[in-house]
Amino acid sequence: MKTLLQLTSSIFADGGQSSRLAEEFVAALRLEHPGAQVIRRDLARDPVPHLDAERFGAFLAKPETRTPAQAAVVGYSDALIAELKHADTLVIGLPMYNFGLPSQLKAYFDHVARAGVTFKYTEKGAVGLLGGRKAFVFAARGGLYQGTPRDTQTGYVRDFLAFLGVTDVKFVYAEGLAISEASKAQSLATARRALRELVQPETIAA
Ligand SMILES: Cc1cc2nc3c(=O)[nH]c(=O)nc-3n(C[C@H](O)[C@H](O)[C@H](O)COP(=O)(O)O)c2cc1C
């Protein structure tokens, strides 16, 4: 592991359970890889704008025809993508809000999915251009969803990352956080155990 990108999206910033688990994982990884660079991007503190027709139009415009405003939009997206490409390891904090992922994380995804940049269309369909990276996702939920059709997040995040070429993705869940104090404590302890098990040479890129 040389460069890790830590993406958090809890509206409670560092205090969110997903952010805390992501942070704990990164801290444990740093002990194993002291020379690794860690880039932190807090999507709640520093939100990515929602994608709209104007911004998407900027992505589609040919470089030589872009207005200054379009160039700025593309430059912003390019910078997010450069940061992502620079990383060999992605750590994502994934809270559940209103049965889905935080809109802050979705807005980020909307700015890094760029045809010809992070994926390309081929005769066989879309191919991701960010292969070779590992991703670790720390999901925090008030209720219980894992392994049920009501888990709208796992499949979506897996599909999205695979679309960009990132297929080596591991999830750690802290669920039932709103059910009771006992359920919360037990779930966080289970998540912490799972997290520690992931900090192994065979799980992490050399
Ligand atoms: C606005 C809001 C909406 C929420 N919606 C859900 C939900 O749909 N399902 C659920 O299980 N928990 C829900 N919760 C509980 C969160 O999933 C839980 O607090 C979790 O810890 C959020 O992650 P975070 O602590 O990293 O922010 C919601 C919490 C908030 C603040």
The ligand as an SDF file (V2000), in Angstrom:
LIG
                    3D

 31 33  0  0  0  0  0  0  0  0999 V2000
  -31.1220   11.5570    8.5890 C   0  0  0  0  0  0  0  0  0  0  0  0
  -30.9430   10.1350    9.0130 C   0  0  0  0  0  0  0  0  0  0  0  0
  -31.5850    9.1300    8.3260 C   0  0  0  0  0  0  0  0  0  0  0  0
  -31.4120    7.8010    8.7010 C   0  0  0  0  0  0  0  0  0  0  0  0
  -32.0340    6.8160    7.9900 N   0  0  0  0  0  0  0  0  0  0  0  0
  -31.8230    5.5310    8.3300 C   0  0  0  0  0  0  0  0  0  0  0  0
  -32.4090    4.4860    7.5750 C   0  0  0  0  0  0  0  0  0  0  0  0
  -33.0850    4.6870    6.5810 O   0  0  0  0  0  0  0  0  0  0  0  0
  -32.1720    3.2080    7.9560 N   0  0  0  0  0  0  0  0  0  0  0  0
  -31.3800    2.9090    9.0260 C   0  0  0  0  0  0  0  0  0  0  0  0
  -31.1830    1.7440    9.3220 O   0  0  0  0  0  0  0  0  0  0  0  0
  -30.7990    3.8870    9.7610 N   0  0  0  0  0  0  0  0  0  0  0  0
  -30.9970    5.1790    9.4360 C   0  0  0  0  0  0  0  0  0  0  0  0
  -30.3950    6.1740   10.1610 N   0  0  0  0  0  0  0  0  0  0  0  0
  -29.4770    5.7910   11.2330 C   0  0  0  0  0  0  0  0  0  0  0  0
  -28.0360    5.8080   10.6910 C   0  0  0  0  0  0  0  0  0  0  0  0
  -27.8820    4.8210    9.6880 O   0  0  0  0  0  0  0  0  0  0  0  0
  -27.0440    5.5740   11.8110 C   0  0  0  0  0  0  0  0  0  0  0  0
  -27.1410    6.6750   12.6890 O   0  0  0  0  0  0  0  0  0  0  0  0
  -25.6160    5.4580   11.3370 C   0  0  0  0  0  0  0  0  0  0  0  0
  -24.7610    5.4600   12.4510 O   0  0  0  0  0  0  0  0  0  0  0  0
  -25.2620    6.5540   10.3580 C   0  0  0  0  0  0  0  0  0  0  0  0
  -23.8780    6.5510   10.0720 O   0  0  0  0  0  0  0  0  0  0  0  0
  -22.9300    7.6750   10.6840 P   0  0  0  0  0  0  0  0  0  0  0  0
  -22.9810    7.5090   12.1860 O   0  0  0  0  0  0  0  0  0  0  0  0
  -21.5950    7.3710   10.1110 O   0  0  0  0  0  0  0  0  0  0  0  0
  -23.4700    9.0190   10.2570 O   0  0  0  0  0  0  0  0  0  0  0  0
  -30.5710    7.4910    9.7950 C   0  0  0  0  0  0  0  0  0  0  0  0
  -29.9190    8.5330   10.4960 C   0  0  0  0  0  0  0  0  0  0  0  0
  -30.0890    9.8290   10.0980 C   0  0  0  0  0  0  0  0  0  0  0  0
  -29.3570   10.9170   10.8310 C   0  0  0  0  0  0  0  0  0  0  0  0
  1  2  1  0
  2  3  1  0
  2 30  2  0
  3  4  2  0
  4  5  1  0
  4 28  1  0
  5  6  2  0
  6  7  1  0
  6 13  1  0
  7  8  2  0
  7  9  1  0
  9 10  1  0
 10 11  2  0
 10 12  1  0
 12 13  2  0
 13 14  1  0
 14 15  1  0
 14 28  1  0
 15 16  1  0
 16 17  1  0
 16 18  1  0
 18 19  1  0
 18 20  1  0
 20 21  1  0
 20 22  1  0
 22 23  1  0
 23 24  1  0
 24 25  2  0
 24 26  1  0
 24 27  1  0
 28 29  2  0
 29 30  1  0
 30 31  1  0
M  END
$$$$
